[in-house]
Amino acid sequence: MSTAATETAILPMAVVYLRVSTREQAERGGEVEGFSIPAQREACVRKAEALGVQVVAQFVDAGESARSANRPQLKAMLDFVTEHRVKYVIVHKVDRLARNRVDDVEINLQITTAGAQLVSCSENIDETPSGMLLHGIMSSIAEFYSQNLGTEAKKGMLQKPRAVAPPAKRRSAT
């Protein structure tokens, strides 16, 4: 076996989890995976190289909202991490995994119980107190963003009928 093959065989393992929320994002630009998934993948592979690990599996939820942890590839990734000696789960951002704190805690518990560590390409989260604080803050921001987006969408939906309805005629006070 060559030296390069031997080094590859003994590198610690990592998995990559990629996600976009809507089918439109997944198909944007006529590309098979849109633009976001390949960009996330590229950043995650660079991170794996920087960590000195080999990516042994990629899990992609294209068009799956993170409002729920009930996503097929997320479940498959968690099962894989549980069944194999994976050192790192690499994501582009924490919000790719969850958009609420409860799911974030549960997903991270499954990852750490399996003996792996979550790594973000965009946020400096790690096992230090400041890394865990940052992770909690980013999880809270993701939850806020999701809830706020829902609130704004509802306001827009309520305003839409008013915008298309003809204005009411005013009666003159004579």
Buried (B, 14 or more C-beta within 10 A) or exposed (E): EEEEEEEEEEBBBBBBBBBBBEEEBBBBEEEEBBEBBEEBBEBBBEBBEEBEBBBBBBBBBBBBBBBEBEBEBBBBBBEBBBEBEBBBBBBBBBBBBBBBEEBBEBBBEBBBEBEBBBBBBBBEBBEEEEBEEBBBEBBEBBBEEBEEEEEEEEEEEEEEEEEEEEEEEEEEEE
